[in-house]
Amino acid sequence: SGTAGVGSTLPNPAEVWVDKRMWSEICSLGGIPAFKGFDETFPTLLTEWRALYDAAEPQIMALPGEWEAKLNSFQKLCALRCLRVDKVPDAIMTYVIEKMEQKYVEPPPFHLPSCYEDSTCTTPLIFVLSKGSDPTKSFLQFASELKFDKKLSSLSLGQGQGEKAKIMIEQGAQRGMWVFLQNCHLYISWMTTLEALTEELTPEQTHKDFRLWLTSMPSPKFPVSILQNGVKMINEPPKGLKANLRSAYFKMTDEQLLATTKPDIWRKLLFGMRFFHAVAQERRKFGPLGWNRPYEFNDTDVDISQGQLEIFIDAYDEVPYRVIQFLTSYINYGGRVTDAIDIRTMDVIMKMFCNPELLQDTYKFDADGKYLSISVDPETPRQSYMDYISTFPVQAGPGVFGLHENANIMCAQVEAFDMFNTILLMNASSGGGGGGGATREEIIGASAADAEARLKRFGQFDIEQISLLYPVKYEESMNTVLLQECIRFNKLVGVMEESLPMLQKALKGLVVMSSDLEAMGQNIFINAVPGVWEDKAYPSLKPYLNWVEDLMQRLGFVHEWIDGGIPPVFWVSGFYFPQGFLTAILQNYARKYKFPIDMIDFNFKLVDVPRATLTTSPENGAYIWGLFMEGARWDPAIKSVNDSRPKQLYTDLPVILLDPVKDRAETEDGVYRLPIYKILSRAGVLATTGHSTNFVMWMEIPSNRTDIKNHLGQADQKEWIMAGVAAFCALKY
C-alpha cells in the first residue's frame, strides 16, 4: 500500500512460496533507507524466512539475520506485512499495547444508561449502525425503564418524511418528549435541514427532558456538526459462532423450549435454526468467499423463521421439512439475497441445518464433529444448551462454515488490506516522501513518466488497418471480437496518453494543476489507479503498479494476435470483455454447421498439458488459459477438484477446451458448477449489454465429492458450494 515507485527488477528467488505480491513488496521495501539491502539479502536467508512464513504465530518470532536488531517495532511490522499480511492486525494490536496501553485495544462494553447520562437536551444521541445489528429493541426497552415509552415519537426516515420529522422535533423540544429518527442514511437530502434544527436547539428554549435519538449507517454525507456535538454509540452484533448462539439462548426461557406438542423435535430443529442463523451471519466475515455480497441478516429474520417452525411442528403430524427449508432460505433470508449464486449457497446451508437426520444425537454440523445436535434435560433445557454452548471454541474454525482452513488467512488478509486502505485515506495529500528522500512530486512524476514510456511502446491501435487485416466475416466472428477489443482499449489508452503528460507538466508548474490532475497524482502516490482511468477501464482490483503491468500484458496479447493471427490458445484474462469472446465461439460453431445459436452450449475439457505444446487451434471451439481457482484446486493426478494445500489461496487452472455442442444433455453427476468471475470481489451489476460487470459464465468441472441437485435441479456438489469455490480471470496482484 502507499507510495508508488517504479518497481524492482530482481528475480524472485522462491516462486514456490513467494508469490508476486510478496516479492513486489519485498523489493519495494528494499528502496527505503532503513531497509537498504533487504531485497538483496532475502535470497541468502531463504530457509529462515520460510520458517517465519510457515509459523503459526510469525508476529512473535525474531526476524532472520541482522534485521531483528536493525529494525524497530514499527519497521518489523513492515517486514511482516510482506510475508504474512494476515498476521499484521494481531501484530498491530501488540504494537499499540507496547507503545500505549492495553485499554486502547479493548472496546468498552455497550451501556445505554451511561450514554444517556452523557447527553443533554441539546445533544443528539446517534446509533451508528453496523451490519446485523439493530438497536431498536434495546432502545425501546430502555425508554420503558425510564417511563418514556408513552412520551416517545418514532419515525423511519425516507422520501417525504421530512416535514413529519421536523414537527416531531419541534413538539418534542417543547413538551419534553423523546424523538427517535431511524435510518438517517436513507434520507441524505434532508440532513441539512436536520443539522439546522439541531443547531437551533438551546438549553433556555428546550425542555430538559427532550432527547433526539438518531440511527444511521456510516455515510460521508452525514452532518459533521451533529457527529461532533452528539453522543455516538455503536452496538455491534455478537462476533463469533459461540457468542451468537450464547446470546440467543441467554434470552430464551425454559417455557419457550418446552413449546409445541413435540418439544423434543422442536428443541432440536430450533437449535438447528439458530445454528443456521449464526452461520449465515458469521460467513460474512470471510468476505466474498462467504457471501458474494455482505447481507444484513438480523434477529428479525430468525425470529420469523422460529415462529413459522413452531407453527408447522404443531400443525402437522410429520414435520414439513421442505416447506420450512423453502420459507427460511428463499423467503425469510432469501428476501435479502440479491445474488443468484448466493441463493444456491443459502439453499445448501439451510438443508444442512433442517433435515430429518438432525433429530439424531450423533448428527454433526461439521466434518470434525465438534458441533452436534444433542438431547438436553427436558426439565432445564435452557441451562443444558447454555452449558453445551460454553464448550464450543471461542473462535470457530472455517470447517463449521464448510470452508477450507485457508479461509482464515483470506479473512485476515481482507481485514488487513481494509485497514491499510483506511490508513491511506487518512494520509494527507502532502504526505511524506518515499525511498531515498524523494519528494511527493518527484515520486509521482517518476511513476507517471515510467507509465507514459511503457505506454508509448504500444500506443493506440490503428482501427482502420486492423479492420483491413481482419475484416468482418460471416464465418469468423473472432475478427469482430478483435476489432471491438481494440476500440475498447483505445478509449482507455487515449485517456492515459492525454492525462499522463498533463500531470507531469502540472507537477513542473507548466500548466494549472486542476482538481482532476490533483486527484490523479494523489492516487498514483498511494499506489491506487486514478479514477479517470478506471471509468474507461475493465474491472480490476490491482494497485497502480500492478495495474499498469497488467495493462501492458493485455495490450501485448492483442498486438500478438494482430501480428501473428488468431492464437491457438487464448489468454482469457486479457480480454476487456470476455463474454463477447465466448459468444463468438458459439457463433462460429453455429454458422459453420447452420445450427440455431440458442441450441448450442459448451462442453468443458481440462487439458493437462503444457500450453506451449498446443500449437494449433481445435477443430471446433477454443483453448483458453489464465484462470485462477479460489477455495479449492484442480488435481491432475485424480482428474478432480481437490482441497487446497495449506496457505495456497489461489491456484492456476490448466488449459481448458471450450467445446461447443448442439442440444447438450444435462450432466447427471460427477461435476461441480464452477462460477467464473473477472475479479475477486465476485459481486457485479447488470450492464447495458445485459451481462454482469463481473460474472462471466458457469463451467462444469469434474469432481468426486457429494453429488446433489442444486436449487435449479442441476447436478452440483455440496462441499464446493459451501466452500465458495470459484474461478477468476484476475487476482489482486
N, C-alpha and C positions, 0 to 999 in steps of 0.2 A: 504494500500500500504506500501511497505517498509519492514523493519526488521522483519524477521520471528521468531516467538517464538514457544513454544510447544503447546500453546493454553490453554484455561481455562476450568475447569470442572463445573463451576457454572451453575445451571439450568436457562433457560430462564424464566423470571417472567411474561411475557405477550406475548405469541406466537401469539395472535390475531393480534397485530400490530407491534411487534418487530420481524423482520424476522431473519433468520440465519446470514446473513451478518452483520446486525446491532449489534446483540448480540455478535458475534465474535469480532467485532471491539471495542465494549464497554469493553469487557473482556481484550483485548489486551492493551487498554488504561490504564486500572487499574494496569498494570505492570510497568508503567512509574512513577518515583518518584513524579513528580508534580501532578499526578492523583491518588495517592495512596488512595484506598478505593472507587474509582469512581464506579467500578462494584458492590461493596458490598452495597453501599448506594443507587444505582439506584432503586432497588425494593421498598425502603421506600419512594421514591418521584415519584412514577409511575404517579399519577394524574397530577403533574406539568410537568413532561417530556412529557406526552401525549398531554397536551395543547400546548407545544412548537412544537411537531411533527405535530399537526393539523393546526398550524398557517399558514396564507398566507405568512407572512414575518418573519420566525423564526430567521433570521440573525440579526434582530434589537431587539429581545427580550432578557430580562435578563435570565440567567441560574438559575435553581432551587437551593434552599438550599444555602450551603456555597460556591458553585462553582462560583457564579457570582463575589464574592470578592476575591476568592482564585486564580483564573486563570487570566493570562494576555491575551492580544488581540489575540496573536498567538495561545495560548492554547485553547481559546474559539473556534477558527476555527477547531481544532481537535475534540472538543466535538460536534460541529455542523456537522462535516463530518460523525460521527457515525449515527446520527438520520436523517439528511436531507441533504444528499450529493448533491442533486440537487441545493441547495442554496449556496453551497460553492463558486462557481465562483463570485456570487454577493458579498458575504462576503469578498472575497479576494480583490475585487476592493475597497471596503470600507477600508480595512486594508492598501492597498497601498496608498490611499489618506491620511489616518491618519498618516502613517509613512513617506511618501514622499510628493508628490504634486498631484493636480488634473490633471496636464498636462500628467502625466505618464499613465493615463487610457483613454486619448483621442487621437485617431490616427490622425496624421496630414493629411490634405487634399492632394490628389494626384495632383501635379502640375509639368508637364513635363518641362516647361521652367526653373524652379528653379533647377531641377535635371541636366539639360543641363549646366547651369551656373557653377555648382559644378565640372564639368568634364573638362579634358584636352585631348590633342591628344593622350596621353599615358594611359588614364584612361578608361577602358571599362565601358559601361553603361548596367546594367543587369536587365531585366524584370524578376522577379520571378513570374512565372505563378501560378494562382490558378484556381480551377475548376469553369467553367462558365465564365471565364474572358479571353478576347483576346485583347492585347494592340495594335495589328497591325493597326487598324483603326485610333486610336489616334496618333500613331507614324507617319503614312503617312500624316495625316493632319498637324502635327507639322513640318514635313520635308517640306511640301508645303509652309507653312507660312514663313519658313526661306530660301525659294528658293533653297532647296537642293533636291527637288523631281527629278530633272534631273541629279543630281550627287549622286545617291543612287544605291547601288548594294544590292540585297536581295537574300537570298538562304535559303531554308528549309533543314536542315542537315539530313543526313541519310547515309546508306551504300554507299560508292563510291563517296560521295560528298566532301571528304576531300581535294583533290587536287584543285578543283574549289574554295573552300573557302580560301585556302592558297593563291592562285593567286589574289583573290579579296582583301584580306587584304594587300598584298604586293603592289598592284597597288593603292589601296585607300590611303595607307600611303604616297605614292609618289605624288599623284595627288590631295590630299585634299578632297577625297570623303568620304561618309558615307557607312559603310558596316553593313548590318542587317542580322545576322545569327539566324535563328529561330530553336527552339526545340533542344537545345544542349543535352538534356537528352536522345535523341534518338540515339546519336552517341557518347556514352561514351568512346569508344576505341580511338577516335580521340582527346579527351580532353587534353591529354598530349602534343600533337602537338600544339593545340591552346594555351596552357599555355606557351610553348616555344616561340611561335610567339609574344605573348603579352609582354613577358619579354625582347624580342629583341627591342621593340619599345623605342626609345629615343627622347627627345624633339629636339635634334640637327638634327636628320636624318628623322624626321616625320613631314609632313605638318601640320601646326597649325589648319587647318580646319578638319583634319581627325578625325572621331569618329567611334569606334567599338561598335555596339549595339548587345546585345545578349538576347535571351529569353530561359528560361529553367524552367521546373518543378523542385521542390526541389529534389536533388539527393545526396546521400552520396559520390558519386564519382566525383562530380563537383570539378574542381581545387580550392583548398583553396586560393592560391595566387591571383587568379582572383577576388574572392569574397572580399579578404582583400583590394585589390588595387582599386576595382571598385565602381561605384555608384549603389547601389541596390534599385530597385523600385518594389513596389507591388501595383497593382491596382485591388482590389477585386471587384467583381460584386456587384451591389446594394443589400443590405441584407434586406429581408422583402418583403412581397407582395406589400405593398403600394409603397415602394421605387422602386421596379421593374417596376410597371405599370407607376408610375410618370416619371421615366427615359425614358420609351418607348414613352409616349405621348408628353413629352417635346421635343423630336427630330422630331415629326411629324409636318406637316403643314395643314392648312385648305384645301388646294388643294388635298392633299393625302386622306383626309377624305371625300372629295366630289367626289372621283373617281368612275368609273363604271357607267353603265346605271341604276343601282338600288342603289343609295347612302345610303338610309335608311337601306336596308338589309346588304349592305357592312359594314357600321359602326358597326352594332350590331354583325355581325359574326366576324369582325376584333377585337372587344372588347373581344369576347369570345376566339378568338385565342390567343390574348395577355395575357388574364387571364389564359388560359391553360398553356402557356409557363411559366408564373410566378409560377403557382402551381407545374409544373414539376420540376422547379429549386429549389423551396423552400422546397419540400418534402425531399430533400437530407439532410436537417439539422436534420431530425428525425432518421437518421441512417438507419439500416436495416428495421425499421418499415415503412419508406417512400419508399425506393427502396432497393432491395437486394444488389445492387452494386451502388456506387456513380457515376452516369453518368455525363459527362461534357456537358450538353445541353448549347448551347450558342446562340448568336444573329443570327448566320448564319442559324440555324435550323428554327427559327421563321420567318426570312426574306424570306426564300424559301417558307415556308408554306403560308405566307402572299401573295407572288406573285402568287402562284397557286390559292389561294382563289379568288383573283381579276380576274384572267383569267376565272375561272369556273363560277363566277357570271355573267360576261359579255357574255360568250359563250352559256349559257343555259337559257331557259325561266324559268324552275324550278331549284332551287339550288340542285345540286347533292350531298346531304349530305353524303351518304355512300362512294362516291368516295373521298371526302375531308377527311372524317374520316380515311379511309384506307391509303391514301397517307401520311397524317400527322402522324398517330400513328404507322404505320408499316414501312414507308419508311424514312421520314424526321427525325423523332425522334427514331423510332424503329431500324433504322440502327445503332444507338449507343448502343441499348439494347442487352445485351448478355445473359440475364437470361429469360427463358421461362415464369416464374411466373411474372416477371416484364412486359412482353408483355401483359399478362392478365390485369394487373393494368392499363397500359398505354391505352389499348383499352377502358376500362370502363371510365377512366377520360376524354378521348377525346370526347366520346359520351355525356358526361355531358355539355361540352363547345361548342359543334357544333351539334345542332339539331333544328328542326322547332320551338319548343317552345321558343327558345332563342329570337325570334322576338317579343315576348310579353313583355310589360314593367314590368309585375309582375313576370317575370321569376327569380327565386332565384338560385344563385350559391352555397348557403349554407343553412343549415336547419334553421338557425336563421333569415334569410332574411336581413343580414347586407350588402350583396353584390347582386345588382340587375342588370338586363340588361335594362338600361334606354334609353329613347329617348332624343336626345340633340337638341339644337338650330341649325338648318341647316345653319344659317349664320356664326356662330362661333363655329363649332363643337369641335375644339381642346380645346378652353378655357372651354367649357362646361364639357368635360371629365376631364380636369385638376381640375376644381372646384369640380367635383364629387369624384375624387380620393382623394382629400385633406380631404374629410370627413371620409375616412377609418381610422380605428385604426392603430397606429404606428406599433404595433406588432399584426399580425393576429393570431387569436386563431386556435387551431388544427381543429376546426369544418369545416372550409372552405376547408381543405385538405381531409375531410372525416374521420379524425382521432378522437379518444376519447380524452377527456381533459387530461387524464393521459400521453398522448404523450409528453406534455410539460415537465413533470417530467423526462420521459425517455430521452428526448433530452438534458436536463440539466445534467442528470447523465452521459450520453455519453461524453459531453463536460468536465465534472469534472474528470472522470476517464482518459480521454485522457491527460488532464493537469497533473494528478498525474503521469502517465507513463512517460511523458516528463521530469518531475522533477526527477524521479528515474533514467532516462538515464543520467541526468546531474550529478547525485551523484557519487562522486569519489569512486574508488574501495577500498580506505582506509577510507571509511565513518565512521561516529561516531558510538558509541555503542548503545545498546538498554537499556531496563529497568534494574535497579539495577547496572548500571555502568559496565556491562559485555563488554568485548572487542568484536570486529568483529569476530575474530577467535573462541571465546567461544560460541558466538551466533550460528555461522554456525555449529560448532561441535556438540552442544547440539541438534540442529534441525536434523542434519544428523543421530545422534545416535538414536534419537526418531523414525525416519522413518525406520532405519535399524531394530530396535527392533520390531516394528509393522509388518514389512515385514516377519520377521522370524516366526511369528505365522502361516503364510501360506506357504511360500517358493514356489518353482516351483512345478507344477503339475506333477505327475507320469503318463506320457502319456501311457506307456505300461500297467500299471494297469487299467487305465481308459478305454483303448480300450478293455480290457478283460471284465470289468464290463458292458460297453456299446458298444458292437461290432457293426460294420456296418451291418444294417439290411434293407432289401428292404422295409418293412412295417413301419419302424420307422426312419425317417430322422433326428429326434431330436438328436439321438446318434452321428451322423456325426457333427451336429452343436456344440454339447458339446465338442467333440474332437478338432474341429477347433478353438473354443474359447480358450481352454486350451493351444493349440500351440501358438496362438497369444499372450496370456497373459504371457506365458513363456519367449518369446523374450524380453518383457518389464521387467519382474521381474529379468531375467538374467542380463540385463544391470545394473539395480539398485543394485543387490547383489554384482556386481563387483565394481561399482563406489563409493558406499557409504563408504565401509571400506577404500578404497584407499584415498578418500578425507579426512577422519579422520586421517589417517596416515600422509598424506601430511601436514595437519594443525599442527601436532606434530613434523614435521621435520624428520619423519622416512623414507619417500620416497620423490622423487623430485616432486615439485608442477608444473605439466605440464600446458600448456595453457588451455587444456580441463578441468582439475580439477579446475583451477583458475576461469574459466568462470562458471563452475557448482557452486562453492562456492559463487560467486557474485550473481548468480540467486537465490540461497537459501536465501542469506542475504536480497535481496529486495523482497522476497516472490513471486518469479517467478519460473515456472517449468523449470528445466535445459533442454537445447536444446538436449543433448544426450538422454534424456528420451522421449522428445516429438517426436523424429524421430521414435521411436518404439511404441508410444502410440496412443490411439484413440483421435479424436478431442476433445479438451476441452478448455474452456476459464477461468477455475478456477485458482485462485492464488495457490501458492505452498501448503500451509497448507490444504486448502480445497481440492486440487487435491489429496493429499495423503489420506485424509479421504475418498474421493470418490473411490479411487483405492481399499482401504481396504474393502469397502462395495461391490464393484464389485467382488473381489476375494471371499468374504464371500458368495455371491449369487451363484457363481459357485461351491463352496465347499458344500453348502447346496444341490444343485442339485445332486452332486456326491454321497453324503452320504444318501440323503433321496429320491432319484428317481426324475423323471420328475415332476416339481412343478405344482400344479393345476392352479396357476396364475403366469405368467412370468413378472419379472421386466424388461421391455423392455429397460429401460435406462442403465441396467447393461451389455448389450451386447457390445462387441468390434465391431462387425459387424452385426447390426440388420437386414440388408437386407437379410443376409443368413438365419436368423431365419424365416423371413416372407416367403421366398421361400420354406423352409422346411414344413411349414404349408400347403401350396398349394400342395407340392409334396406328403405329407401323404394322403391328400384327393384324389388326382389324382390316386395314386396307390391303395388306398382302393376300389375305385369304377371303376377303369380301364378307367378313362377319360384322354384325352389329357390335359396336364397342361396348354397349352396356351388358353384353353377354360374356364378356371376357374378364378374367381375373388372373392373379398371379399364383403360380406355384413358387415356393421358395426352396432353393437348394444351396446349402452351405458347402463351399468348395475349399477343402482344407489343403490347398497347395499354395506355394509362394506366388504372389501376384505377378512377379516378373516372368513366370513361366507361361502366363496367359497372353499370348501374342496376337491372337485373332478373336474377333467378336463371335459370340454364339450365333447359330443359325436363326434363332428367334430370341427375343428378349435382350437382356443386357447384364453384364457383370458390374457389380458395384463394390466399393470398399470405402473405409473411412468411418464406420460406425463404432461407437463405444457403448459398452454394456455396464449398467449400474445395478447392484443388488444381487448379482449372480455372474457366472462366466460360462462361456462355451467351452466344453471339454471335448477336444477332438478324439481322445482315447476311447470314450464311451459314446461319442456322437450324440451328446445330450447337454442340456443346460445343467450346470452343477453349482454347488455352493462356492462362493468367492473364497479366495485364500485370505488369511489374516492380513489386514492393513492394505489389501489390494482393492481400492474403492472402485476403480474403473478398469475394464479390460477391453482389448480390441476384439471385435468380431472378425471372422475370416471373410474372404471374398464371398459374395452372395450372388447367385444367379437368379435374376427375376425372370421367370419363365412364363409368359402369358399362355393361357389355355381357354378354350371355349367351354361354357357350361361346366365349370369346375365343380366337382362333387364336394359336399361338405365333409371335412375331416371328422372322424368319429372319436379318435383318442390319440394319445401319444404326442400331443403338441401343446405348447403354451402360446397364447396370443400375445405377442410382444408389441407394445406400443412404441412407435419411433417418433422422437421429437427433434426439433432443431437444436434447442438448448436445454440446460439442466433445470430451468425454472418450471418446465412442464406446462404450466398454465398458459393459455393463449386466449385471444379474442377472435371472433369471426371477422375476416377481412372482406372487402368489397368483392373479391373474387369468389367468395363462398367457401374458401379454405380457412383453416385456423392459422393464426400467425405463428404457431409453434408445432402443433401436432402434424405429422407428415403422413403416416399410414400405419396399419396393422401388419404384422408379419407372423406367420405361423412357424415356430421354431421347434424342432424335435426335443422332447423332454420325457423323462422316465418317472416323474413323481405322480401324485394322486390325481387321477382324471376326474373331472367334474363337468357338468354343463353349467355355463355361466348364466347370468340374468337374461341373456338373449337366446339361450338354448344352444350355444355353440360349445364345441369341445375346448376345454381350458384346463389349467392346473392350479389347484388351490394354494399350494405352498408359494408359488411365484407371484400370484396375485397379492397374497398377504405381505410378501417381501417387497412389493413395489418395484419389481424388476422391469426395466425399460431400457431402450437404446437411444443414443443421441448422436447427432451429426457433429456437435462441437462441445468441448468442455469449457472450463473457466480459464484455462491457461494453455 
